Amino acid sequence: MCTEHVASPEYLITLMQPGTVVNERWNVLKLLGTGSFGVVFKVEDVNDKSNYAMKIELAAEDSLVLRTESFVLKKMRNSSHFCQFIENGVHGKVNYLVMSLVGSNLSDLRRTTRNKRFSISTVLRLAISCLEAIKDLHDAGFIHRDIKPANFCIGAIPEHRNYIYLLDFGIVRQYIVDKRVRPPRMSVEYGGTARYSSLNAHHGREMYTYDDVIALLFTLAELYKGELPWKVTDTVKETERLKNRCSLDDIFGDLPDEIKRMYTSLMKKKYGDLVDYAGMRKQFQSIMERMNITEKDPYDWEKVDEPAIQHEKSPKADEQEQVAH
C-alpha cells in the first residue's frame, strides 16, 4: 500500500464511492465532508432505509483514530450531546465507524449569518450547551484536546436543531483510569488546532479539563465577534505569541465581564485542578437573566431575513441594579 495515500482524503474517497455497500448493510449515498482524521459519508441502512454517518480511515496496524472514537462513543451512550454509536468494522482497505447523523457545525452556521457572527443570545445559550457536552466527556474520564466551533454540531432533524453535539475524538486522552487521575507526561507532542488551543498545548504540557474549557471560551469569542486576534494563517508560534500578548478586551471584545473573569481564573489552574462547571453555568444563566434572554428565543440560524446583528454592550451587574430601580 502506498504510504503517500495514508493521510489523503482524496484517496479515501476513491475507496468508498456512492453505491458501495459495506457489510451487506450500509449503502453509501454521498460524501459529507473531509478532515484531518478521516472522511465522512452519508449512508443508508438497507434494512429500514434510515440514514447515518459513516467515518472511514485507511486500515493499518497503527490506525487508532476510529478505534478511539468508537471507544469514546460507546462510553458516552447515555449523554444527549454525543452521536449514537451504531457499528464499526473493516471493509477492504478501510476501517469504518457508523454513527447517528448530525447537522451543520457552529463554524459553518456562523458564516451563514449576515455579518458572520452570532448574537449574544445565541452565544450564551451555546455556552451552556457546549459546556454541558464538555463536562459529560470529562465526567466519563476523557479530555477532548481539540475543542473548536467545527467540532460542535446541531441536530440533523428539525426538532433537534437546537441540540448541540460534540464530535471528533481522534486525539482524546483518557485522563482517568481505574478511577484515578493519570500523572502528566513530561513532554507532549503538539496536537489540536492552534487557533483555539490553550497555552498549555502550545508549551507541550499535558492538557487537563480546564484546557478544553479555555478552548471553549476562545470558541465563544469567535462565534460572537466573528474573529479572534490571531488569524487562521498565523503560524503556531505566532498564535502563541499573540495569546500571550493580547488583552482580555482584544480577545473577548464586549462580551460580558464574567466571561473574561472565567478565562482569567482558568488560566491560573494547574494539572489536577477542578473546573467549576456548575458555577460557570450559573454565571451564564445570570447574564441571560440580566439581558432578558430566554431558552425559547430563536437561535440565529432559525431566523430568516433578519437584519445584520448589532452587538450592544451588556449592562454590568452593578449597572443592572440601577436599571432595575
C-alpha positions in Angstrom: 0.0 0.0 0.0 1.4 3.4 -0.9 2.3 5.4 2.2 1.5 8.6 0.4 -2.1 7.7 0.4 -2.3 7.3 4.2 -3.3 10.8 5.0 -5.0 11.7 1.7 -8.8 12.3 1.9 -8.8 12.2 -1.9 -7.5 8.6 -1.9 -10.0 7.5 0.8 -12.9 8.9 -1.3 -11.9 6.6 -4.2 -12.2 3.6 -1.9 -15.8 4.4 -0.9 -17.9 5.6 -3.9 -21.7 6.1 -3.8 -23.4 2.8 -4.3 -20.8 0.9 -2.3 -22.5 -1.5 0.2 -20.5 -2.1 3.4 -21.0 -5.2 5.5 -24.1 -6.1 3.4 -25.9 -3.3 5.3 -24.6 0.2 4.7 -25.3 1.7 1.3 -23.0 4.7 0.7 -25.1 7.7 -0.5 -22.8 10.7 -0.7 -19.7 12.4 0.7 -20.5 14.7 3.7 -17.0 16.0 4.5 -13.3 15.5 4.9 -10.9 16.4 7.8 -7.5 15.7 9.2 -8.8 12.5 10.9 -10.8 10.9 8.1 -13.6 11.1 5.6 -17.4 11.1 6.4 -20.2 9.8 4.2 -23.9 9.7 4.5 -25.1 6.1 4.4 -28.4 4.2 4.4 -29.3 1.1 6.3 -30.6 -1.2 3.6 -32.9 -2.9 6.1 -35.0 0.1 7.2 -33.8 2.9 4.9 -32.8 5.1 7.8 -29.7 7.4 7.3 -26.5 7.5 9.3 -23.0 8.9 9.1 -20.0 6.7 8.3 -16.5 7.8 9.0 -13.6 6.0 7.4 -9.8 5.8 7.7 -7.2 3.8 6.0 -6.8 0.4 7.7 -3.3 -0.1 9.1 -1.7 -1.6 12.2 -1.3 1.8 13.7 -4.7 3.2 12.8 -6.1 4.3 16.2 -8.4 7.2 15.4 -11.6 5.3 14.7 -10.8 2.8 17.3 -10.5 5.6 19.8 -13.7 7.3 18.5 -15.6 4.1 18.8 -14.4 3.6 22.4 -15.4 7.1 23.4 -18.9 7.0 21.7 -19.7 3.7 23.5 -18.8 5.3 26.8 -21.0 8.3 26.0 -24.1 6.4 25.1 -26.1 8.0 27.9 -25.3 11.6 27.1 -27.6 13.6 24.8 -24.6 15.6 23.5 -23.0 12.8 21.6 -23.7 10.8 18.4 -25.0 7.3 19.0 -22.5 4.5 18.2 -24.0 2.1 15.7 -21.3 -0.2 14.3 -17.6 -0.3 13.5 -15.5 -2.7 11.4 -13.2 -3.2 8.4 -14.2 -3.0 4.8 -11.5 -3.7 2.3 -8.7 -1.2 2.8 -10.6 1.0 5.3 -11.8 1.0 8.9 -15.3 2.4 9.3 -17.5 3.8 12.1 -21.2 4.2 11.7 -23.0 6.7 14.0 -26.1 8.9 14.1 -26.2 11.8 11.7 -25.9 15.4 12.9 -26.5 18.8 11.2 -24.3 21.8 10.5 -21.4 22.7 12.7 -21.2 26.0 14.5 -18.4 27.3 12.3 -20.4 26.9 9.2 -23.6 28.2 10.8 -21.8 31.4 11.9 -20.7 32.0 8.3 -24.3 31.8 7.1 -25.3 34.9 9.2 -25.3 38.2 7.5 -22.3 39.6 9.3 -20.6 36.3 10.1 -21.2 36.4 13.8 -23.8 35.3 16.4 -25.9 37.4 18.7 -25.2 37.4 22.5 -28.5 35.5 22.9 -27.3 32.6 20.8 -23.7 32.6 22.2 -24.8 32.4 25.8 -27.2 29.5 25.2 -24.5 27.8 23.2 -22.1 28.4 26.0 -24.3 26.4 28.4 -24.9 23.5 25.9 -21.3 23.2 24.9 -20.1 23.3 28.5 -22.6 20.5 29.3 -21.2 18.4 26.5 -17.6 19.0 27.6 -18.5 18.2 31.3 -20.1 15.0 30.2 -16.9 14.0 28.4 -14.8 14.9 31.3 -17.0 13.0 33.7 -16.5 9.9 31.6 -12.7 10.3 32.0 -11.7 11.9 28.7 -10.2 15.2 27.7 -11.1 16.3 24.1 -8.0 18.3 23.3 -9.5 19.8 20.1 -12.4 21.9 21.2 -13.4 24.3 18.4 -16.6 25.6 16.6 -16.3 23.0 13.8 -16.5 20.2 16.4 -19.9 21.3 17.7 -22.9 20.5 15.6 -26.7 21.0 15.8 -29.1 18.1 15.2 -29.9 16.8 11.8 -33.7 16.8 12.1 -35.9 19.9 12.7 -36.9 19.0 16.3 -33.2 18.6 17.2 -32.0 21.9 15.5 -31.2 23.4 18.9 -29.4 20.3 20.3 -25.6 20.5 20.5 -23.4 17.5 19.7 -19.7 17.3 20.4 -17.7 15.5 17.7 -14.3 14.1 16.7 -12.4 12.2 19.4 -9.4 11.2 17.4 -6.9 12.8 19.8 -8.8 12.5 23.1 -6.8 11.5 26.2 -8.3 9.2 28.8 -7.1 11.1 31.9 -8.9 8.9 34.4 -8.1 5.2 34.6 -9.3 2.9 37.3 -10.9 5.9 39.0 -7.5 7.7 39.3 -6.2 10.7 37.5 -3.2 9.7 35.4 0.0 11.5 36.1 1.0 14.1 33.5 3.6 13.2 30.9 6.8 15.4 31.0 6.5 16.3 27.3 3.6 16.1 25.0 3.6 16.4 21.2 1.5 19.4 20.0 -1.9 18.4 18.7 -5.3 20.0 18.2 -6.0 23.3 16.4 -3.7 26.2 17.3 -6.4 28.8 16.8 -8.4 27.6 19.8 -5.9 25.6 22.0 -4.7 26.8 25.4 -1.2 27.9 26.1 -0.5 24.6 27.8 -0.9 22.9 24.5 1.5 25.4 22.9 4.0 24.8 25.7 4.0 21.0 25.2 2.4 20.4 28.6 -0.1 17.7 29.5 -3.6 19.1 29.0 -6.3 18.9 31.6 -10.0 19.6 31.8 -9.6 23.3 32.1 -7.7 23.4 28.8 -10.9 22.2 27.0 -12.9 25.0 28.7 -10.3 27.6 27.8 -10.7 26.5 24.2 -14.5 26.8 24.6 -14.1 30.4 25.7 -12.0 31.1 22.6 -14.7 29.4 20.6 -17.4 31.6 22.1 -15.3 34.7 21.4 -15.0 33.9 17.8 -18.7 33.0 17.4 -19.6 36.3 19.0 -17.0 38.6 17.3 -16.6 36.8 14.1 -12.9 36.6 14.6 -10.0 36.2 17.0 -6.9 38.5 17.3 -4.8 35.7 15.7 -5.6 34.7 12.2 -6.0 31.3 10.5 -2.9 32.0 8.5 -0.7 32.7 11.6 1.9 30.1 12.5 1.6 28.1 15.7 4.4 30.2 17.2 2.8 33.5 16.1 -0.6 32.4 17.5 1.1 31.5 20.8 2.8 34.9 20.9 -0.5 36.8 20.3 -2.3 34.7 23.0 0.4 35.9 25.5 0.3 39.5 24.3 -3.4 40.2 23.7 -5.5 41.8 26.4 -8.8 40.3 27.6 -10.6 43.0 25.6 -8.6 42.1 22.5 -9.7 38.5 22.8 -13.3 38.8 24.1 -14.3 42.3 22.9 -17.5 43.4 24.7 -18.6 40.0 25.8 -19.8 40.3 29.5 -17.0 40.7 32.1 -18.0 37.5 33.8 -16.6 35.5 30.8 -13.3 37.4 30.9 -13.0 36.6 34.6 -13.7 32.9 33.8 -10.8 33.0 31.4 -8.5 34.6 34.0 -9.5 32.0 36.6 -8.9 29.1 34.2 -5.5 30.4 33.2 -4.3 30.1 36.8 -5.2 26.4 37.1 -2.6 23.6 37.3 -2.8 19.9 36.4 -5.4 18.2 38.6 -7.3 21.4 39.5 -11.1 21.1 39.1 -13.3 23.1 36.8 -16.4 24.7 38.5 -18.8 23.7 35.7 -21.9 24.5 37.9 -20.5 27.9 38.8 -19.9 28.7 35.2 -23.3 27.6 34.2 -24.9 29.8 36.9 -22.9 32.8 35.6 -24.0 32.2 32.0 -27.6 31.9 33.3 -27.3 35.1 35.4 -26.1 37.0 32.3 -29.0 35.7 30.3 -31.4 36.8 33.0 -29.8 40.2 33.2 -30.2 40.6 29.4 -33.7 39.2 29.3 -32.6 36.2 27.2 -34.7 33.0 27.5 -34.2 29.5 26.3 -37.2 29.8 24.0 -35.6 32.7 22.0 -34.9 31.7 18.4 -31.3 30.9 17.6 -29.6 32.9 14.8 -29.8 30.0 12.3 -33.5 29.9 12.8 -34.1 33.5 11.8 -35.0 34.3 8.2 -34.3 37.7 6.6 -33.2 39.2 9.8 -31.1 42.5 9.8 -27.4 42.2 10.5 -26.6 41.6 14.1 -25.7 44.7 16.0 -23.9 44.0 19.3 -24.7 46.1 22.2 -22.5 46.2 25.3 -24.4 44.3 28.0 -25.1 46.1 31.3 -22.8 45.0 34.1 -24.3 43.6 37.2 -24.0 46.9 39.2 -25.4 48.8 36.2 -28.3 46.4 36.1 -29.1 47.2 39.7 -29.6 50.8 38.8 -31.8 49.9 35.8 -33.9 47.6 38.0 -34.7 50.5 40.3 
